Amino acid sequence: MLTFLARRLIASFFIILGATFIAYILMSYAGDPLNAAYNIQDPTQRAQAIANLTRVLHLDVPPVARYFIWLKGIGGCFVGHCDFGQNVQLQSVGSNLGSALGNTLKLVTAATVVAIVIGVTVGVITALRQYSGLDYTVSFLTFLFFSLPVFWVGILLKEVIAIKYNDFLQGGAHYNWAIIIVVSLIIGFLAYSLVGGAPRRKLLIGAAAAVVAFALNWYMSATAWLLDPRLGIVVVGILALCIAYGMTALMAGTANRKALYSALTTAVLGIVLYQPLQYFFYNGMNFLKLLGLLVVAVIAAVVIGYLFGGDDRGLSARTAAFTAVLVGLVIFVDRLMRAWQTYSNDPAIGGRPLATTNPSTPNLDGDFWIQTLDTVTHLILPTLTLMLISLAGYSRYSRASMLEVLNQDYIRTARSKGLTERTVIVRHAFRNALIPLATVLALDVGALIGGAVLTETVFGWKAMGSLFQDGLTNYDPNPVMAFFLITALVAVVFNILADLAYAALDPRIRVGSA
């Protein structure tokens, strides 16, 4: 393993070195960074500006020598003294890079996680429901999103979702009957397509889902629930029990009573602690405390799984741990929703909570929950834009990979041995279907950072995209090279992680072997 990592790191070092050299030389000949200085009217100020830029950007030396001067500053990162140079405004690129990189990573991470979870889930479901109405509908939508330009999707989402939704909230958040009926029919169709079995059973489940969706939409409209949303202990309890049952069915099968009891006990513990946690949430909550609560919940769930024991204590513990994480997420979302009305009525928000520009709201005062809600509302649209574009790739790749695995001989052997369909799909097919997706993810992360340049421009985010765009506009090499270097490092790191994921997913692969 260590030998493999050493070889990959050495090879990656020389790849980045060659790539940055080519990019720097091309950037040096793309234009003159002194263009803005030439337009200064006062001769003395013009001469002074040209002299300062020439000295700071080392324009008095050839581009090749200039590259090695830049490389020397970057090399200082190994000893804790990074120097990315200065831009044409004589500002430190490193200081601008810190905040820009944080915003971009926040955006790209959110979009990647959501796209992977939804894309892989949709891809696997459509593979299991091949040639069904759901399969054709999802295929059409994924190809549609894949073909749309990212900037057009961003502008459309700003108009249709943000502006219209904010107007809807300011109008009282009351639905009309047409919307309620259409949404209910769509949910009923999805439920009909997702479940298996006889057509009558599918029709009954679809109709029940449509009726429940109609009742919920009517209630939300009648009570203006969207203006002050919250779940409450009853809904949280129902969701917690459903999560426990669903995680057991997915990971161990409901016939495994030890795993089922472990998950249900974890869910009940979350329900019992719901009210005490509300008091804890109101007293100086921060990210570290929240992370600590999550760690304690997972540890408690693992202990519960081991106490119930059974033939496979590890399986019971894993089922309980995943249940604890999801139940904790439901409680967290409920508490976040309770801050919605306060956040929406803040003078800085003005009753229009769904943000269309900037990564945060200026001059917004509030506690941890208000600030977190502000971050979430600003992430929704740009994350949705990037997610819709990359979702198509993940869903199609996962569908094709799952179909290929399901046709393998060992899957037929597993079924002939009498294994349940859940065991065949989850334990044998799904893991092997993820192997090609590791490659797709490694390539897609770099592409997402590139796509984020346009997305950040559309939504007015001051992040890596604006750093890169301003550098290109001003023929400023240092910001462009900072963007290029970070993108290259991310691509290299994720390619190494993809190689390690191969070994974790496929026991036939050994990264340390010859």
Solvent accessible surface area in square Angstrom, and as a share of the most:
residue,aa,sasa,rsa
1,M,117,0.52
2,L,147,0.73
3,T,86,0.50
4,F,22,0.09
5,L,48,0.24
6,A,49,0.38
7,R,125,0.46
8,R,70,0.26
9,L,104,0.52
10,I,104,0.53
11,A,47,0.37
12,S,9,0.06
13,F,105,0.44
14,F,125,0.52
15,I,112,0.57
16,I,21,0.11
17,L,55,0.27
18,G,35,0.33
19,A,33,0.25
20,T,3,0.02
21,F,70,0.29
22,I,107,0.54
23,A,20,0.15
24,Y,5,0.02
25,I,34,0.17
26,L,121,0.60
27,M,14,0.06
28,S,20,0.13
29,Y,159,0.61
30,A,61,0.47
31,G,26,0.25
32,D,51,0.26
33,P,15,0.09
34,L,17,0.08
35,N,67,0.34
36,A,71,0.55
37,A,4,0.03
38,Y,107,0.41
39,N,112,0.57
40,I,57,0.29
41,Q,163,0.72
42,D,60,0.31
43,P,88,0.56
44,T,105,0.61
45,Q,113,0.50
46,R,73,0.26
47,A,62,0.48
48,Q,103,0.46
49,A,24,0.19
50,I,45,0.23
51,A,55,0.43
52,N,33,0.17
53,L,12,0.06
54,T,33,0.19
55,R,158,0.58
56,V,25,0.14
57,L,5,0.03
58,H,70,0.31
59,L,35,0.18
60,D,109,0.56
61,V,46,0.26
62,P,89,0.56
63,P,23,0.14
64,V,74,0.42
65,A,42,0.33
66,R,24,0.09
67,Y,3,0.01
68,F,114,0.48
69,I,67,0.34
70,W,15,0.05
71,L,49,0.24
72,K,167,0.71
73,G,15,0.14
74,I,20,0.10
75,G,31,0.30
76,G,14,0.13
77,C,49,0.30
78,F,170,0.71
79,V,111,0.64
80,G,62,0.59
81,H,140,0.63
82,C,71,0.43
83,D,81,0.42
84,F,23,0.10
85,G,22,0.22
86,Q,64,0.29
87,N,11,0.06
88,V,20,0.11
89,Q,105,0.47
90,L,74,0.37
91,Q,97,0.43
92,S,54,0.35
93,V,0,0.00
94,G,27,0.26
95,S,80,0.51
96,N,50,0.26
97,L,10,0.05
98,G,48,0.46
99,S,78,0.50
100,A,6,0.05
101,L,43,0.21
102,G,38,0.37
103,N,26,0.14
104,T,2,0.01
105,L,75,0.38
106,K,71,0.30
107,L,0,0.00
108,V,8,0.04
109,T,75,0.44
110,A,27,0.21
111,A,0,0.00
112,T,14,0.08
113,V,83,0.48
114,V,54,0.31
115,A,0,0.00
116,I,50,0.26
117,V,90,0.52
118,I,69,0.35
119,G,0,0.00
120,V,16,0.09
121,T,69,0.40
122,V,41,0.23
123,G,0,0.00
124,V,19,0.11
125,I,50,0.26
126,T,2,0.01
127,A,4,0.03
128,L,68,0.34
129,R,72,0.26
130,Q,71,0.32
131,Y,145,0.55
132,S,31,0.20
133,G,41,0.39
134,L,9,0.04
135,D,3,0.01
136,Y,135,0.51
137,T,54,0.31
138,V,20,0.12
139,S,19,0.12
140,F,132,0.55
141,L,73,0.36
142,T,7,0.04
143,F,120,0.50
144,L,72,0.36
145,F,49,0.20
146,F,130,0.54
147,S,83,0.53
148,L,41,0.20
149,P,62,0.39
150,V,20,0.12
151,F,98,0.41
152,W,113,0.40
153,V,5,0.03
154,G,1,0.01
155,I,98,0.50
156,L,75,0.37
157,L,17,0.08
158,K,41,0.17
159,E,75,0.34
160,V,84,0.48
161,I,54,0.27
162,A,0,0.00
163,I,67,0.34
164,K,113,0.48
165,Y,62,0.23
166,N,5,0.02
167,D,69,0.36
168,F,56,0.23
169,L,9,0.04
170,Q,105,0.47
171,G,65,0.63
172,G,18,0.17
173,A,1,0.01
174,H,107,0.48
175,Y,42,0.16
176,N,84,0.43
177,W,147,0.51
178,A,64,0.50
179,I,84,0.43
180,I,4,0.02
181,I,85,0.43
182,V,82,0.47
183,V,52,0.30
184,S,6,0.04
185,L,113,0.56
186,I,93,0.47
187,I,70,0.36
188,G,7,0.06
189,F,84,0.35
190,L,75,0.37
191,A,17,0.13
192,Y,78,0.30
193,S,7,0.04
194,L,75,0.37
195,V,35,0.20
196,G,26,0.25
197,G,59,0.57
198,A,59,0.46
199,P,101,0.63
200,R,189,0.69
201,R,125,0.45
202,K,39,0.17
203,L,117,0.58
204,L,112,0.56
205,I,57,0.29
206,G,5,0.05
207,A,52,0.40
208,A,56,0.43
209,A,24,0.19
210,A,18,0.14
211,V,101,0.58
212,V,87,0.50
213,A,6,0.05
214,F,75,0.31
215,A,53,0.41
216,L,102,0.51
217,N,18,0.09
218,W,127,0.44
219,Y,111,0.42
220,M,43,0.19
221,S,12,0.08
222,A,58,0.45
223,T,72,0.42
224,A,20,0.16
225,W,59,0.21
226,L,27,0.13
227,L,64,0.32
228,D,47,0.25
229,P,11,0.07
230,R,95,0.35
231,L,42,0.21
232,G,20,0.19
233,I,70,0.35
234,V,105,0.61
235,V,61,0.35
236,V,0,0.00
237,G,7,0.07
238,I,99,0.50
239,L,70,0.35
240,A,1,0.01
241,L,76,0.38
242,C,77,0.46
243,I,33,0.17
244,A,0,0.00
245,Y,121,0.46
246,G,34,0.32
247,M,24,0.11
248,T,0,0.00
249,A,35,0.27
250,L,98,0.49
251,M,35,0.15
252,A,12,0.09
253,G,12,0.11
254,T,42,0.24
255,A,94,0.73
256,N,44,0.23
257,R,128,0.47
258,K,89,0.38
259,A,0,0.00
260,L,9,0.05
261,Y,101,0.38
262,S,0,0.00
263,A,0,0.00
264,L,54,0.27
265,T,52,0.30
266,T,9,0.05
267,A,0,0.00
268,V,73,0.42
269,L,69,0.34
270,G,13,0.13
271,I,39,0.20
272,V,98,0.56
273,L,77,0.38
274,Y,1,0.00
275,Q,105,0.47
276,P,74,0.47
277,L,36,0.18
278,Q,18,0.08
279,Y,161,0.61
280,F,80,0.33
281,F,8,0.03
282,Y,138,0.53
283,N,75,0.38
284,G,56,0.54
285,M,15,0.07
286,N,64,0.33
287,F,132,0.55
288,L,136,0.68
289,K,82,0.35
290,L,37,0.18
291,L,80,0.40
292,G,30,0.29
293,L,48,0.24
294,L,72,0.36
295,V,75,0.43
296,V,96,0.55
297,A,36,0.28
298,V,44,0.25
299,I,101,0.51
300,A,34,0.27
301,A,1,0.00
302,V,48,0.28
303,V,73,0.42
304,I,23,0.12
305,G,0,0.00
306,Y,103,0.39
307,L,141,0.70
308,F,69,0.29
309,G,4,0.04
310,G,37,0.36
311,D,161,0.84
312,D,63,0.32
313,R,131,0.48
314,G,21,0.20
315,L,10,0.05
316,S,1,0.01
317,A,5,0.04
318,R,122,0.44
319,T,0,0.00
320,A,0,0.00
321,A,15,0.12
322,F,104,0.43
323,T,0,0.00
324,A,6,0.05
325,V,57,0.33
326,L,62,0.31
327,V,5,0.03
328,G,29,0.27
329,L,93,0.46
330,V,22,0.13
331,I,7,0.04
332,F,44,0.18
333,V,59,0.34
334,D,0,0.00
335,R,9,0.03
336,L,15,0.08
337,M,33,0.15
338,R,56,0.21
339,A,8,0.06
340,W,31,0.11
341,Q,79,0.35
342,T,94,0.55
343,Y,1,0.01
344,S,15,0.10
345,N,106,0.54
346,D,31,0.16
347,P,129,0.81
348,A,42,0.33
349,I,22,0.11
350,G,46,0.45
351,G,20,0.19
352,R,84,0.31
353,P,1,0.01
354,L,12,0.06
355,A,18,0.14
356,T,38,0.22
357,T,63,0.36
358,N,60,0.31
359,P,22,0.14
360,S,59,0.38
361,T,23,0.13
362,P,90,0.56
363,N,143,0.73
364,L,16,0.08
365,D,121,0.63
366,G,44,0.42
367,D,78,0.40
368,F,43,0.18
369,W,3,0.01
370,I,13,0.07
371,Q,75,0.34
372,T,29,0.17
373,L,10,0.05
374,D,4,0.02
375,T,43,0.25
376,V,57,0.33
377,T,1,0.00
378,H,9,0.04
379,L,25,0.13
380,I,66,0.33
381,L,0,0.00
382,P,3,0.02
383,T,15,0.08
384,L,43,0.22
385,T,0,0.00
386,L,3,0.02
387,M,15,0.07
388,L,24,0.12
389,I,40,0.20
390,S,11,0.07
391,L,22,0.11
392,A,2,0.01
393,G,16,0.16
394,Y,4,0.01
395,S,2,0.01
396,R,54,0.20
397,Y,116,0.44
398,S,2,0.01
399,R,33,0.12
400,A,58,0.45
401,S,8,0.05
402,M,0,0.00
403,L,29,0.14
404,E,109,0.49
405,V,14,0.08
406,L,24,0.12
407,N,101,0.52
408,Q,72,0.32
409,D,102,0.53
410,Y,88,0.34
411,I,0,0.00
412,R,130,0.48
413,T,72,0.42
414,A,4,0.03
415,R,98,0.36
416,S,93,0.60
417,K,143,0.60
418,G,62,0.60
419,L,66,0.33
420,T,87,0.50
421,E,93,0.42
422,R,52,0.19
423,T,20,0.12
424,V,0,0.00
425,I,17,0.08
426,V,40,0.23
427,R,120,0.44
428,H,63,0.28
429,A,0,0.00
430,F,67,0.28
431,R,110,0.40
432,N,41,0.21
433,A,3,0.02
434,L,44,0.22
435,I,33,0.17
436,P,61,0.38
437,L,12,0.06
438,A,13,0.10
439,T,58,0.34
440,V,25,0.14
441,L,47,0.23
442,A,3,0.02
443,L,118,0.59
444,D,30,0.15
445,V,7,0.04
446,G,14,0.14
447,A,65,0.50
448,L,10,0.05
449,I,5,0.02
450,G,38,0.37
451,G,20,0.20
452,A,1,0.01
453,V,20,0.12
454,L,85,0.42
455,T,1,0.01
456,E,2,0.01
457,T,69,0.40
458,V,29,0.17
459,F,2,0.01
460,G,30,0.29
461,W,6,0.02
462,K,146,0.62
463,A,0,0.00
464,M,2,0.01
465,G,0,0.00
466,S,23,0.15
467,L,19,0.09
468,F,47,0.19
469,Q,82,0.37
470,D,80,0.41
471,G,1,0.01
472,L,79,0.39
473,T,97,0.56
474,N,52,0.27
475,Y,77,0.29
476,D,2,0.01
477,P,5,0.03
478,N,11,0.06
479,P,6,0.04
480,V,13,0.07
481,M,1,0.00
482,A,0,0.00
483,F,17,0.07
484,F,68,0.28
485,L,12,0.06
486,I,25,0.13
487,T,29,0.17
488,A,20,0.15
489,L,74,0.37
490,V,25,0.14
491,A,30,0.24
492,V,27,0.16
493,V,75,0.43
494,F,64,0.27
495,N,53,0.27
496,I,13,0.07
497,L,90,0.45
498,A,8,0.06
499,D,28,0.15
500,L,48,0.24
501,A,32,0.25
502,Y,47,0.18
503,A,22,0.17
504,A,68,0.52
505,L,34,0.17
506,D,8,0.04
507,P,83,0.52
508,R,203,0.74
509,I,62,0.31
510,R,135,0.49
511,V,19,0.11
512,G,47,0.45
513,S,70,0.45
514,A,156,1.21
